[in-house]
Amino acid sequence: MTGGVIPAEIHEGPDAIRATLRDAAAAAADAAALITARRCHRLYVIGNGTSYHSALAASALYARLAGPDDPVAIALTAGEFRAYRPELGARDAVIGISASGEFADVVASFEELRGTTPTVGIVHVPDSSLTAVADRVVQSSGGPSRVPVMTKTFSATLVATELTLTAVLGPERQRATATAIEAAADHADAAIAAADVQKDRLADALEGFDHAFVVGAGLAHVAALEAALKLKEIARVHAEGGETWEVTSGASTIIDDRAAVVALAPAGAGRSATSELVRHAADWGATTIEIGPAAADRRSILVEIPSGTAEDHAPLTTVPPIALIAFALAKRRGIDPDRPDWVARYHSQGLRHIVGVEETV
C-alpha cells in the first residue's frame, strides 16, 4: 500500500460499505416510511461536490428500479435547490447528503423547510448540524475520516442514500439492492488491490499530463465525474469527467498525444461504446488506461476488475482505484494530499464543512 492516510482510507472503503449496509438499513427504511406515509411523488436529492455525485448516482439507480407509478427522484446541487427553489407541495420530500453534516446550503435548506416538507439527512458525522434539523437521519458507517478528500465517506454515504431510496420501493427491493452492493464491496476490494500493484506504472503513464479525460457510460458516467474530481483534489490534475457518447462527439476534437483517457468500463450496456471510444482515443495518440474486466485495446494499461462488476455500482467499484492512482501521482509531483493547501481556499469562502480538516490542517 502507498503510505499515507488517504490510501489507508481508500482501502477501508469496502468495509465502510459493508458496515453501512449492516448499520443503516433500518434507519433508511424508517426514512422511507415517512416518505411513503406522506404519499410523496417527488423526491429531491441534494448535495454538493462529491455529495452531488452521490445524489446523481443514487437517483439514477433508483430510476432503473422504479416503476411508472413510483415517486420520481430528482438530483440537484444544494446551491441550485436553494437559489432556485422549486415550488414544493404536500407530496414533496427532500433528501440532503452531507458527510460532515455541515454543508451550508444543505443545512440552510433543511432549516427553511422545517415543519413544511419532509426531510431526510444522509450524514457520516454524528451530532452534526444536519442531524439537528432533519426529520429523519440515515448515518453511514465505517469509522471517522481523517482527511479532507472524501474516499470511504463517498462510498458509505452513497450506500446510505441508495438504501433510503430503494426502501421507498419496498423492503424486497431494498434487500435486493443491498445484496448487489455487498457484491460491489467485494469487487471494490479487488479493484483497489489491482490498482495498488500497478500504481507506480500508472503514475508513470499519467505524470506528464496536466489534462485528462475520465469516461464512462450509465452509472460509470457518474463514477467518471467523481474520479475526475479525485484527480483534481488529490493530484492537482485538470481532469474532465464525461459520458461516453458525449465525449465521442465533443471532447474527441482535442484528444491526441497530449491527452490521457481513463475509461471506466465494467460490465453493462455501455461497455461496448466505451471500449470503442478507447480504441479511437488510442488511434488518435492518447495514453489510455482502462478499469474493466479486460482491455479493449492492447495499447491500454489495464486495471483488471472482476468480470461480474456491475455498471450500476461503478461509483463504488471504479472510483477507489482512480483515487489510489491519484495519490501515487501526487506524491510523484511533490504534493502531500493528506495536507492539501486548497483547504485555505475553502475557508476563505466561509466553507467549513470539510471532514478531517481539523486533524490535517
C-alpha positions as CSV (number, residue, x, y, z in Angstrom):
1,M,0.0,0.0,0.0
2,T,1.2,3.5,-0.8
3,G,2.0,5.2,2.5
4,G,-0.5,7.9,3.6
5,V,-3.8,8.4,5.3
6,I,-5.8,8.7,2.0
7,P,-4.6,5.3,0.7
8,A,-5.5,3.8,4.1
9,E,-9.0,5.2,3.9
10,I,-9.3,4.0,0.3
11,H,-8.5,0.5,1.5
12,E,-11.1,0.9,4.3
13,G,-13.8,1.8,1.8
14,P,-15.2,-1.6,1.1
15,D,-15.5,-2.3,4.8
16,A,-17.3,1.1,5.2
17,I,-19.8,-0.1,2.5
18,R,-20.4,-3.4,4.4
19,A,-20.7,-1.5,7.8
20,T,-23.2,0.9,6.3
21,L,-25.3,-2.0,4.8
22,R,-25.4,-3.5,8.3
23,D,-26.0,-0.4,10.3
24,A,-28.1,2.0,8.1
25,A,-30.8,-0.3,6.6
26,A,-33.2,0.2,9.5
27,A,-32.9,4.0,9.6
28,A,-33.2,4.0,5.8
29,A,-36.4,2.0,6.0
30,D,-37.7,4.4,8.6
31,A,-37.0,7.4,6.4
32,A,-38.7,5.7,3.5
33,A,-41.7,5.0,5.7
34,L,-42.0,8.8,6.3
35,I,-41.9,9.4,2.6
36,T,-44.5,6.8,1.7
37,A,-46.8,7.8,4.6
38,R,-46.9,11.3,3.1
39,R,-47.5,9.8,-0.4
40,C,-44.7,11.8,-1.8
41,H,-44.3,11.8,-5.6
42,R,-41.2,14.0,-5.9
43,L,-38.0,13.3,-4.0
44,Y,-35.4,16.0,-4.4
45,V,-31.9,14.6,-3.6
46,I,-29.4,17.4,-3.0
47,G,-25.7,17.7,-2.2
48,N,-22.6,19.5,-3.3
49,G,-19.4,18.2,-5.0
50,T,-18.9,14.6,-4.1
51,S,-22.3,14.5,-2.3
52,Y,-23.9,15.8,-5.5
53,H,-22.3,12.9,-7.4
54,S,-23.9,10.6,-4.8
55,A,-27.2,12.3,-5.4
56,L,-26.8,11.7,-9.2
57,A,-25.7,8.0,-8.7
58,A,-28.4,7.1,-6.2
59,S,-31.2,8.8,-8.3
60,A,-30.0,7.1,-11.5
61,L,-30.0,3.7,-9.8
62,Y,-33.5,4.4,-8.3
63,A,-34.8,5.4,-11.8
64,R,-33.6,2.0,-13.1
65,L,-35.6,0.2,-10.4
66,A,-38.7,2.3,-10.1
67,G,-42.0,1.8,-12.0
68,P,-44.2,4.4,-13.7
69,D,-46.3,4.9,-10.6
70,D,-43.4,5.2,-8.1
71,P,-42.1,8.6,-6.9
72,V,-39.6,10.4,-9.0
73,A,-36.1,11.2,-7.7
74,I,-34.6,14.5,-8.9
75,A,-30.9,15.2,-8.2
76,L,-29.9,18.8,-7.8
77,T,-26.9,20.6,-6.4
78,A,-27.8,22.0,-3.0
79,G,-26.9,25.5,-4.2
80,E,-29.3,25.3,-7.1
81,F,-32.1,23.9,-4.9
82,R,-31.7,26.7,-2.5
83,A,-31.3,29.6,-5.0
84,Y,-33.9,28.3,-7.5
85,R,-36.3,26.6,-5.1
86,P,-39.0,24.7,-6.9
87,E,-42.5,25.2,-5.7
88,L,-43.0,22.5,-3.2
89,G,-46.2,20.8,-2.3
90,A,-47.6,18.4,0.3
91,R,-46.3,15.4,-1.7
92,D,-42.7,16.5,-2.0
93,A,-39.7,15.4,0.2
94,V,-36.0,16.4,0.3
95,I,-33.1,14.1,0.9
96,G,-29.9,16.0,1.7
97,I,-26.4,14.5,1.6
98,S,-23.5,15.9,3.6
99,A,-20.9,13.7,5.0
100,S,-19.9,16.3,7.6
101,G,-23.5,17.3,8.2
102,E,-22.3,20.9,7.9
103,F,-22.6,21.9,4.2
104,A,-24.2,25.3,4.4
105,D,-26.7,25.1,1.6
106,V,-28.0,21.7,2.7
107,V,-28.3,22.7,6.3
108,A,-30.0,26.0,5.4
109,S,-32.4,24.4,3.1
110,F,-33.5,22.0,5.8
111,E,-33.9,24.8,8.3
112,E,-36.1,26.7,5.8
113,L,-38.2,23.6,5.1
114,R,-38.6,22.6,8.7
115,G,-42.2,21.8,9.6
116,T,-43.5,22.1,6.0
117,T,-41.6,19.5,3.8
118,P,-40.3,16.1,5.0
119,T,-36.5,16.0,5.1
120,V,-34.0,13.1,5.3
121,G,-30.4,13.8,6.2
122,I,-27.7,11.4,4.9
123,V,-24.6,12.1,7.1
124,H,-21.4,10.4,8.2
125,V,-20.6,12.5,11.2
126,P,-23.0,12.0,14.2
127,D,-24.4,15.0,16.1
128,S,-23.8,17.4,13.3
129,S,-25.9,20.4,12.3
130,L,-27.9,18.5,9.7
131,T,-28.9,15.8,12.2
132,A,-30.5,18.5,14.4
133,V,-32.8,19.9,11.6
134,A,-33.7,16.8,9.6
135,D,-36.9,14.9,10.2
136,R,-35.1,11.6,9.7
137,V,-31.3,10.9,9.7
138,V,-29.6,8.0,8.0
139,Q,-26.0,7.8,9.2
140,S,-23.3,5.9,7.2
141,S,-20.7,3.8,8.9
142,G,-17.0,2.9,8.5
143,G,-15.3,5.0,11.2
144,P,-14.3,8.7,11.2
145,S,-12.5,10.2,8.2
146,R,-9.1,11.8,8.9
147,V,-8.6,13.5,5.5
148,P,-10.4,16.3,3.7
149,V,-10.8,14.3,0.5
150,M,-13.9,12.1,0.5
151,T,-12.9,8.5,-0.2
152,K,-14.6,6.0,2.1
153,T,-17.1,8.6,3.1
154,F,-18.2,8.9,-0.5
155,S,-18.8,5.1,-0.7
156,A,-20.6,5.0,2.7
157,T,-22.9,8.0,2.2
158,L,-23.7,6.8,-1.4
159,V,-24.8,3.4,0.0
160,A,-26.9,5.1,2.7
161,T,-28.6,7.1,0.1
162,E,-29.2,4.1,-2.1
163,L,-30.7,2.1,0.8
164,T,-33.0,5.0,1.6
165,L,-34.3,5.5,-2.0
166,T,-34.7,1.8,-2.7
167,A,-36.6,1.3,0.6
168,V,-39.2,3.7,-0.9
169,L,-39.8,0.9,-3.4
170,G,-40.4,-1.7,-0.6
171,P,-38.3,-4.0,1.6
172,E,-37.7,-6.6,-1.1
173,R,-36.2,-4.0,-3.4
174,Q,-34.0,-2.7,-0.6
175,R,-32.8,-6.1,0.2
176,A,-32.0,-7.0,-3.4
177,T,-30.1,-3.7,-3.7
178,A,-28.2,-4.5,-0.5
179,T,-27.2,-7.8,-1.9
180,A,-25.9,-6.2,-5.1
181,I,-24.0,-3.6,-3.0
182,E,-22.4,-6.4,-0.9
183,A,-21.0,-7.9,-4.2
184,A,-19.8,-4.4,-5.2
185,A,-17.8,-4.1,-1.9
186,D,-16.0,-7.4,-2.9
187,H,-15.4,-6.0,-6.4
188,A,-14.1,-2.8,-4.9
189,D,-11.6,-4.8,-2.8
190,A,-10.4,-6.5,-6.0
191,A,-10.1,-3.2,-7.9
192,I,-8.2,-1.5,-5.2
193,A,-5.8,-4.4,-5.0
194,A,-5.2,-4.4,-8.7
195,A,-4.5,-0.7,-8.8
196,D,-2.2,-1.0,-5.8
197,V,0.0,-3.4,-7.7
198,Q,0.2,-1.1,-10.7
199,K,0.2,2.3,-9.1
200,D,3.8,3.2,-10.0
201,R,3.3,2.2,-13.6
202,L,0.1,4.1,-13.8
203,A,1.7,7.2,-12.1
204,D,4.5,7.0,-14.8
205,A,1.8,6.9,-17.5
206,L,0.0,10.0,-16.2
207,E,2.9,12.0,-14.8
208,G,3.5,14.0,-18.0
209,F,-0.2,15.2,-18.4
210,D,-1.8,18.2,-16.9
211,H,-5.1,17.3,-18.5
212,A,-7.0,14.0,-18.5
213,F,-10.4,12.7,-19.6
214,V,-12.3,10.2,-17.5
215,V,-15.1,8.5,-19.4
216,G,-17.9,6.0,-18.7
217,A,-21.5,5.1,-19.6
218,G,-24.6,4.8,-17.4
219,L,-23.6,5.0,-13.8
220,A,-20.0,4.7,-14.8
221,H,-20.5,8.3,-16.1
222,V,-21.3,9.4,-12.6
223,A,-18.2,7.5,-11.5
224,A,-16.2,9.3,-14.1
225,L,-17.4,12.7,-12.6
226,E,-16.2,11.6,-9.2
227,A,-13.0,10.0,-10.4
228,A,-12.1,13.3,-12.3
229,L,-12.8,15.2,-9.1
230,K,-10.4,12.9,-7.2
231,L,-7.6,13.6,-9.8
232,K,-8.2,17.3,-9.2
233,E,-8.3,17.2,-5.4
234,I,-5.5,14.7,-4.8
235,A,-3.1,15.1,-7.8
236,R,-4.0,18.6,-8.9
237,V,-4.5,17.4,-12.4
238,H,-7.1,19.1,-14.6
239,A,-9.5,16.2,-15.3
240,E,-12.8,16.2,-17.1
241,G,-15.4,13.5,-16.4
242,G,-17.6,12.8,-19.4
243,E,-20.3,10.4,-20.6
244,T,-19.0,8.1,-23.3
245,W,-21.3,9.2,-26.1
246,E,-20.8,12.9,-25.2
247,V,-17.1,12.5,-25.3
248,T,-17.2,10.9,-28.8
249,S,-18.9,14.0,-30.2
250,G,-17.3,16.7,-28.2
251,A,-14.0,16.1,-26.4
252,S,-12.8,13.9,-29.2
253,T,-11.9,17.0,-31.1
254,I,-9.0,17.7,-28.8
255,I,-7.9,14.1,-27.7
256,D,-4.5,13.4,-29.1
257,D,-1.0,12.5,-27.9
258,R,-1.2,15.3,-25.3
259,A,-4.1,13.7,-23.5
260,A,-4.7,10.8,-21.2
261,V,-8.0,9.0,-21.3
262,V,-9.1,6.9,-18.3
263,A,-12.1,4.6,-19.2
264,L,-14.3,3.1,-16.6
265,A,-15.8,0.1,-18.3
266,P,-17.4,-2.5,-16.0
267,A,-19.9,-4.9,-17.4
268,G,-23.1,-3.3,-18.6
269,A,-25.0,-1.9,-21.6
270,G,-22.5,0.9,-22.1
271,R,-19.3,-1.1,-22.1
272,S,-19.1,-1.7,-25.8
273,A,-19.4,2.0,-26.6
274,T,-16.8,2.9,-24.0
275,S,-14.5,0.2,-25.5
276,E,-14.9,1.7,-29.0
277,L,-14.1,5.1,-27.7
278,V,-10.9,3.8,-26.1
279,R,-9.8,2.3,-29.4
280,H,-10.3,5.6,-31.2
281,A,-8.5,7.5,-28.5
282,A,-5.5,5.2,-28.8
283,D,-5.6,5.7,-32.5
284,W,-5.5,9.4,-32.0
285,G,-2.4,9.1,-29.9
286,A,-3.8,9.4,-26.4
287,T,-2.5,7.4,-23.5
288,T,-5.3,5.1,-22.4
289,I,-6.0,3.4,-19.1
290,E,-8.9,1.0,-18.7
291,I,-10.7,0.0,-15.5
292,G,-12.6,-3.1,-16.6
293,P,-12.6,-6.9,-16.8
294,A,-10.4,-6.9,-20.0
295,A,-8.7,-4.3,-22.2
296,A,-10.5,-3.1,-25.3
297,D,-7.2,-2.1,-26.8
298,R,-3.8,-3.8,-26.5
299,R,-2.2,-0.3,-26.1
300,S,-4.1,0.4,-22.9
301,I,-2.9,-0.2,-19.4
302,L,-5.5,-2.4,-17.7
303,V,-6.6,-2.3,-14.1
304,E,-8.5,-5.5,-14.1
305,I,-11.7,-5.9,-12.1
306,P,-13.8,-9.0,-11.7
307,S,-16.0,-9.8,-14.7
308,G,-19.1,-9.6,-12.6
309,T,-18.5,-6.0,-11.6
310,A,-21.8,-4.2,-12.5
311,E,-22.0,-0.9,-14.3
312,D,-24.9,0.2,-11.9
313,H,-22.4,0.2,-9.0
314,A,-19.4,1.7,-10.8
315,P,-19.2,4.6,-8.4
316,L,-18.4,2.1,-5.6
317,T,-16.0,-0.1,-7.6
318,T,-14.1,2.1,-10.1
319,V,-13.6,5.4,-8.2
320,P,-11.4,4.0,-5.4
321,P,-8.6,2.7,-7.8
322,I,-8.5,6.1,-9.5
323,A,-8.2,7.8,-6.1
324,L,-5.3,5.4,-5.2
325,I,-3.6,6.2,-8.5
326,A,-4.1,9.9,-8.0
327,F,-2.4,9.7,-4.6
328,A,0.7,7.9,-6.1
329,L,0.7,10.6,-8.9
330,A,0.5,13.4,-6.3
331,K,3.5,12.0,-4.4
332,R,5.4,11.8,-7.7
333,R,4.6,15.5,-8.2
334,G,5.7,16.5,-4.7
335,I,2.2,17.1,-3.4
336,D,1.0,16.0,0.0
337,P,-2.7,15.2,-0.5
338,D,-3.2,14.4,3.2
339,R,-2.5,18.1,4.0
340,P,-3.7,19.9,0.9
341,D,-3.1,23.7,0.6
342,W,-6.5,24.2,-1.1
343,V,-8.3,23.9,2.2
344,A,-7.5,27.5,2.9
345,R,-9.3,28.4,-0.3
346,Y,-12.5,26.7,1.1
347,H,-12.1,28.5,4.4
348,S,-11.7,31.9,2.6
349,Q,-15.2,31.4,1.1
350,G,-16.7,30.6,4.5
351,L,-16.9,26.9,3.7
352,R,-16.2,24.9,6.9
353,H,-17.9,21.6,6.0
354,I,-14.8,19.5,5.1
355,V,-14.4,16.3,7.1
356,G,-11.0,15.7,8.6
357,V,-9.6,19.2,8.3
358,E,-9.0,19.7,12.0
359,E,-6.7,16.8,12.0
360,T,-4.8,17.7,8.9
361,V,-4.6,21.5,8.7
